[in-house]
Amino acid sequence: MKKKLNLFCALIFIAIVCDLLAMSNVAVTGFTAGMKHGLERRAINETTPSNYCYVSLLPAEINDDNSVTITGKDAAVSMEAWPTQLIVPMGGRIGVGTAMFKLLYTLAFGLAGVAALVAFVFFVRNINKSKIFIHRNITLLRIVGWCLVVAGVIDTADGCYDTFLATQTFNLVGYVVDYSSAANITGIIFGLFSLVMAEAFAIGLKMKEEQELTI
């Protein structure tokens, strides 16, 4: 039984790590590319935006007016395509206040992710020691849940805010900006599921304590 439990816990741990990495991958990639591009332009004394944003799009219609032409591998065949993702400049350089704010919520996201993973590891360790219905496990599950919810909300707010700023700098005819792609629903669902499990453990612990008092 413990082997199955450890297997499932390992899979959940991997899923949480992958979700946290996915949440941070777009921001880190965009930030790194933007900084590299900005430094290259600064070296040749060109003024260009140093901040870039990843934006998801939905074509309003599938027609020739909003399509782009792509070339096949043999370079002899071309076809129409409709892009759904862009990396666009945010317009101007990042101010000191904005940079500090981004740094703060990036640190908050990182701390929430690390805290969730550490709490989950301690929870699994307690289960392996046959310490199941104890108050500490409830606390650990609540830490995991709230940290994942906070990380998901931070990532969602960051994505929506950056997308909004990006829409102020460009206008694509025939396309609609997809804000739903900026929302990290998976991370929030993971967190809410952990909170539900914490409440289930709390109910089980209460029933166990009442049964012991009755006996």
Secondary structure, DSSP 8 states (H G I E B T S, - for coil): -HHHHHHHHHHHHHHHHHHHHHHHHHHHHHHHHHHHHHHHHHHTT------EEEEEEEESS-SGGG-EEEE-TTSS-EEEE---EEEEE-SS---HHHHHHHHHHHHHHHHHHHHHHHHHHHHHHHHHTT--SSHHHHHHHHHHHHHHHHHHHHHHHHHHHHHHHHHTT---TTEEE-GGGG--HHHHHHHHHHHHHHHHHHHHHHHHHHHHHH-
